[in-house]
Amino acid sequence: MTLEAQARAALARGDLAQAAQAAQQLAMTRPDDPAGYFLLGLAAAEAGKVAKALPMLEHAVARGPEAEHLAQYARLLILLRRDGEAGQAARQAWAMGQGDARTFDTIGCVLARLGDHAASLAPFEAAVAGEPDNLDYRYNLAAACGFTGRVEAAAGHYEHILTAEPGNARAHYGLSLLSRQTEAANPVPRLEAALARADRPEDALRIRYALAKSHEDMGHATEAFAHLSAANAAHKRAIGYDFAQDAAIFDAIERLFADGPPSGWGAGLESEAAPIFVTGMPRTGTTLVDRILSSHPLVESAGELQAMPLAVKQMAGTRSRLVIDPETIAASAAADPLAMGQAYMARARHHRPEGKARFIDKLPANFLYVGHILHALPQAKIICLRRHPMDTIWSNYKNLFASQSTYYAYSYGLMDIARYYARFDRLMALWDRLFPGRVLQLSYEALVADQEGQTRRLLDHAGLEWDAACLLFHENEAAVATPSAAQVRQPLNADAVARWKRHEAALAPARDWLAGQGISVD
């Protein structure tokens, strides 16, 4: 057996020490061969030593690019948030037209992480064609189909997975999101059977969310709330969330901007391609507004970028592993707004579709960074979606966000969401005081009631001429990677207005608490 075969076999069985030993011997005896460096890099990456793995893959790629090597190089770059280089390597790998199923799936995953779900389809399809029985590859393809509006194809792939693995929680949850569930095709018995077999907390979490979605769609309010309550309580315990974590972040932001910008802050970056930030609490219409704006011929959506949080983190220079924390907010007082704006645009550039004058950054949590944005990018336009407080609370409680994301850790407890909403409301009042007229606070309910009037207001704030195509947002074919994917492909309707009232009794404690804080809940 060759040294390369020995290293690959050791990797396959998880013997990283043996893999590294064989790969190192290969690199020493054949220093011009990229294989030794590549396999050394893979062994280090599998051991979690990404910083050590990256130079090895760089050595491999430098000795003659191969699709497999480029794909794994791109995967490490995306983990290190070097998005532009990752995208370039992944696209180069795909353009080579060669590789095994793992290579194709890796390329697709990198493109999906970059938000280019349309481009990820072909690599995912190639991966499934190469290994039809690999359920992970098929799941990735199913998700990409769902994001790009290929609902029937997505459903077919999810069903294929469930035929092979009836308890696959990711497939059950993904399938539940594709369309409204009905009594005629009642998925509840199959989901209950899957829940009974679930032996991992993360599987039970997803299946309970699928059950809640199905019951809600079919009008079974009591059953929907029961599943959500059980799922959320268990997950909140698992992640050890305490609202004090988020309160400390809000406190740090309010201290930083209590009297305006930090002393010493100069001018930011002037840019004709001023980004449009669509912010707000999640599930309040941010995806809808993103679709409306990106239906304009001059505008394209770049998706939910981490560019501003990462730019602030970079300029703050803190060593904590969290992107946002009180220490990072405080340290950003010493940052240069011009450098911050440049860092943002450099990161955003890798996600911007080409050919359009303006782009949208639709990260909801950017409402936390309004002060940073308007100083770093003084020409930026910011829209903040506002929805009835109780619909906001209910929609956050019933949607499963990225389960390990600290941005949404508050969403697993009703009173936590209520407290978070109150701090969000207070912070938006601060931004209004500091930057009058700079943030358009757009009511979801007003948009539903007066689509054209509010769309004109939206375009005017963004500095865009009127275009009737914005009223036909549901015909927009761009990918949607949020729980709103199905809704925003339909004409605007009032179905989601006052939906919280189906659960009025269960939500009463949160409603009463908000009312006690002086927040209108009528």
N, C-alpha and C positions, 0 to 999 in steps of 0.2 A: 504494500500500500504506500502511495506517495505521501510526502509530508503534507501536501495540501489536503489529500483525502483524509489523512489522520486528523488534521486540525478540524476539518468540517465534521467528521464523525464525532469527535469529542464535543464540539459545539452542539451537535444534535442531541447528544445524551446529557448535556448540561455539565460536562466536566471541563470547566473553564481553565483550570490550571494546566491540564494536558493539552487543551487547544492552544493556549498561549505558548506553551513550550514548543509544540510542533511548528506553530506559525513563526516563532522567533528563529528557530533553526532554519526554516525555509528562507526567511528574510536575510539571514546571514550567509547562507550558501548561494543564494540567487538574488543578490541585491537589486538587480534591474527588473526583477519580476514583481509586479504589483500585488500578487496574491498573498505573499507573506505579510506585508504591511496591512493589507485589507483584513486578513483574518486576525491579526493582532488587534486591530481596531475593533472588530466585532467582539472579540473576547473581553476587551476592556469595557466596551459599551454594555455588554450583558452583565458585567460585574458592577454596573452603575458608575463607572469611572469615565464619564463623558469627556472631561477635559483631557484625559490621557488618550482616549480613543480618537479624538478629532485629528491630531497631528498624524496618526498612523494612516487614517483614511486620506488625508491630504497627500501623504507620500504615495499612496496607491494611485490616486487620481492623477498625480503629476507624472507617473510612469506610463501613462497611456490610459485614457478614460474607457471604462467599461460600464455598461448600463447598471449592473448589479452594484458596482462600487459607487457610482454617482448617486444611486437611489439611497443607499445607506448613509452616504455623506450628507445628502439632503435631509435625511431623517434626523441626524445629529444636529445639523444647523438649525432646524426648526425648533428643536428642544432648547437650543441656546438663544432663541428669538432672533436669529440672524436671517430674517425672512427673505430678504432680497436674494442673498446667495443661495438659500434653500430652494427658492422657486427656480432660479437659473439652473441649478444642478438637476432638479427633478425634470424640468422640461428638456434639458439636454439628454438625460437618460431616456426619456420617452421617445425623443426624436431619433435615437439610435435604432429603434425598431427591433430590439432584441431583449431577451431576458426570460426568467422563469416567472411563475405565478407570484412568488413572494416579492420579486423585484417590481412587478407591475402593481401589486397591491400597495407596496411602500410608496411608489410614485403617486398613486391615487390619494393615499393618506396625507402626503405632504401638500398636494394641491388643495385638498379639502381643508386642511388646517390654514391655508392661505386664503380660504373663502372662495376659491375658484371651483365650485362644485360642478359646473358644466364641463370643465376640462378634466375633472377627476373621473367622469363616467367611462371614458374609453379605457384608461388603465384598469379600472375596477372590472370592466367587462372582460378584458384580456386575462385578468387574474382568475376570474370565475371560469372562463373557457379553459384555462390551463389546469385548474383543480376544481372541478364542479362540486366536489363533496366537501370542500373546505368552507365551513359555515361562517367563519369570521370574514372571509373574503366576500361571501355572498351577502352578509349583513352590511358590509361597507357599500356594496353596490346598491342594495335596497335603500339604504339611507340616502345615497346620492340621487337615486331615482325620485324619492319623495321630495327632496329639496328642489329638484328641477321640474316638478309638476308631472312626472311620469307615474301617476298614482297607480294605474293598473299594473305596470311593471313592478313597482315597489311592492304592492300587495302580493304579487305572484312569488317574488323572491322571499318575502317574509313567510308565506305559506309553505314554500319549499323547506325553509329552515325548520318550521314547526312540525312538518311531517317527519323530518329526521330527528328532531329533538323537541318533543312536545312541551317541555318546560322552559324553553329558551325565553328568558324574561325580556331581553332587549327586543326580540322579534315581536313578542306580545305587545309591548309598549309602543314600538314603532308602528305596528299595524293599527293600534287604537287611534293614533293621531292622524291617520291618513284621511279619514272621513267620519261623518256622523254615524254613530252606531244605532241600530234599529232593533225593534222587537222581532221583526221578521228574520233577521240574521243574528239572533241574540248570541253575543260572544261570552256571556257571563258564565255558563256552565263550564266551558273549556278553560276560562281564566281561573275559576274557582278550583278546578282540578289541578291546574298548574301551581296555584298558590299552596295547595295542600302538599305538593311535592317539593316546594322551594326549601332548600336547606341553607341558603346564604342570605344574609340580611339585605344585600343589595338587590337580589332577585325578588325577594318579597316586596321590597320598596317599589320596584318597577311594575310588578304585577298588580299590586294594590292601586297604583296610580292608573293603570289600564282599566281596572275594575271601576274605579271612581269615575273616570271619563265615560265609560260605557253606561253606567247607571245614570250619570248626569244627562247624557244624550237622550236616554230613554225616559227621563222625567222621574227617576227614582231618587228623590233628594235625600231621604234618610239614609239609604244604603250608600250613596256616593259620599256623604259626609263621614259615615262610619269608617269607610276604608281610608279616606284621607286622614282622619284623626289618628287611626292606628299607625299608618305609614309614617306620618310626619312626627308623631311622638317618638317612635322608635329611632328615626334618623336623627332627630335633634339630640337624643341621648348619645347616639353613636359618635356624633361629631363634637359633642361637648360644648355646644354653643351657649353663650351668655350674651345678652343684649349689651352689656357693658363694653364688649369688644367694639361694636359699631358706635356706641355713644361716644367712646373715646376718640374715634375718627372725626365724628361731627364736631366734637369739642375742639379738636386741633385745628380744623378748618376755620371755625368761627374765631378762634384766637388769632390765627394768621391774618385774617382779613377784617378783624374787628373795626379798624379805623381806616380801611382802604388798603391799598397794596403795601407790602412790606417796604420799609424804608430802604432806599438804594436801588430799587427796581427801576431800570431804564425802559427804553422803547423796545417793543417786540419786533417780530418779523412782518414786514409789509409784503403782501403777496396778492397778485391779481387772481390767482386760483384759490380764493378764500374758501376753506372748507365750510360745509353746512353741518353742524352738529345737531343730531336729533336725540334728545335725552328724555329722562323721566323715569318714574318707577316702572319696572318691567310690567308687561301685559296691560299697558294703558293706551295703546295705539301707536307705539313707536314704529312698528313694522308697517302699519298702514300709511303713516306719513312718509316713511322712507319710500314706499312704493309710489305714492302720489308724486313726490318730488323727482324720483328717478324716472318717471314717465315723461318728464320734460326733456326736450331734445338736447339741452345743454348740460344735462346732469346725469351722473352715473353713481350708483351706490357702491361704496367700498366695503360695506358690511360693518360688523361690530369690531372695530379696531381696538387694539390695546395700545395704540401709538401714544396717546396722551398720558395715560398712567405710566407707561414705560419711560417716556421722555422726562416726566417729573421725577421718577425714581432715579433715572440716570443722572439728572442734574443735581438731585439731592445727595447722591453718593452714599446712601446708607447701605449697610451690609445685611440687613434683615432679609429673610427669604420672602416676605410678603411684599407684593407690589405697592399696596397702600397700608400704612399704619401711622399712628400718631408721630412717631419719630421721623418718618419720611416727610410728612406734611410740614412739620416744624423745620426740618433741614432745608426744605425747598425755599425758605425765606432768603437763603444766600445764593439762590440760583440766578442766572442771567436770563431774563425773558427772551432775549433775542436768540440765545443758544438753545433755549427750551423750544422755541418755535421752529428753529432749524432742525433740532432732533426729531420733533414731531413730523415735520414734512418729509424728512429722510425715511422715517419708518413707514409713513403712510404711502409714500411713492410706490412701494413694492406691492401694494394692494389696489392701487388705483387702476381701473380699466382705462385703456388708452382711447384717445379721440374725443373726449368730452372736456369742456372748459371747467366744469365744477364737479366736486364730488361730495358725497355724504358720508359722514362717520356716524354710525348708528349704535354706538355703545350706550345703553341707557344710563349706566353709572357715571357717565361724564358730567352729570349734574353736580357731582362732587368737585369737579375741576373747573367750574365756570370761571372762578377768579383767575386761575392759571391760564385758561384758554384765552380770555379776553385781554390779558396782558402779553402773552406770548404771540398771539395771532390777532392783532387788533381789528382786522377786517373780517374775522370769522363771524358767521351767523349762527345763532343758537336758538333752537326751538325746544321747549320743554312741554311734554304732554301732561295734561292734568285730567284725571278721571275721578268720578265720584269716589270719596274715600272708602266706602264700603265695597264698591265694585273692585277697587284697587286691592283691598285686603283679600277679598274672596278670590280674585284672579291670581294673586300671588300664592295663596294657600293651596290652590288646586292644580298648579302647574309645577312639574318637576323640572327644575333648572339643572345646570351642570352640578351634580350632587356633591362634588368636592370643591366647588368654587366658593371662596370666602365672600364674594360679592352678594351671594344670595343665601347665606347661612341663616339669615333672619327669617326666611320664608317658611320655616317648619313649625312655627308657633303663632297662633292667631294674635296673641297679645304682643309678641315680638314684632309682628308686621305692623300692628297698630302703633307701637312706639316708634318704629322706623319711619312710618308715614308721618308722624308728628314732627320728627326731626327733619325729614325731607321738606315738609311744608315750611318749617322755620328757616331752613337754609335758603329756600327759594325766596322767602321774604327778604333775607339779607342780600341776596344777589340783586333783587329789584331795587333795594335801597342804594346799593353801591353802583349799580350799572342800569339806571332807569332807561327803559326802552330797548335795551340790548338783548334781552331774552324774551322771546315771544312765548307766553304761557298759553298754550292752545288747549281748549276743552275738547275732549273726545266726544262728549255728548253734543256740544255745539256743532262739531264737524258732521256728526251723523244727522243732525236736524237741518243743517244748512250746508250741504256739501260744496256748492259752488261758491257761496259767500266766504266760507272759511278757507277754501282752497285759494281764492284770490288773496285773502289776507296772508296766508302762508307764503305764497309766491312773492308777494310784495315785501315781506320781511326778509326773504332770502335774496332779494335783489334780482328777481327773475321776471321777465315779461310773461303776461298771461298766455297760456297754451291749453286749449281744450283737451289735449291728450291726457292731462293730469286728472281729468274726471273719469278716464277709462283705465285707471290704475290696475284693475283686475285683468286687463289684457296684457299687462307687462309680463314678459316671459322670463325675466331674470330669476335666478335661484333664490329660495327663501329657506334659511336654516334655523327657523324659530318655530315654536308651537303654533304660530299664526299662519303657517304655510297654506292651510286649506282655506281659511277665512279670506285672506287677501287676494285669492284668485276668484272671488265672487264680488258682485257689485255691493256697494255700501248698503248696510241695513242696520236696523236697530235691535237685532236679536240679543246683543250682549249688554244692552242698557238695562240697568236695575236688575240684573240677574241675581244679585246677592239676596234679593228678597225671597227667593226660594228657600233660603237657609236663615231667615231672619231671626228665629229663636236661637239657633246655635251661635249666631254671630253677635247676639245681643251684648255680651260682655265687652267686646271690642268697640261696638257702637257706643255704648254708654261711657266707656273710658275716653273715646275721642271727643264726645260731647262735653265731658268734664274738662277737657283741655281747651274748650272754646272753638273746636273745629266743627263746622256745620255738617251734619249728617242727614239732613232732611232730603 
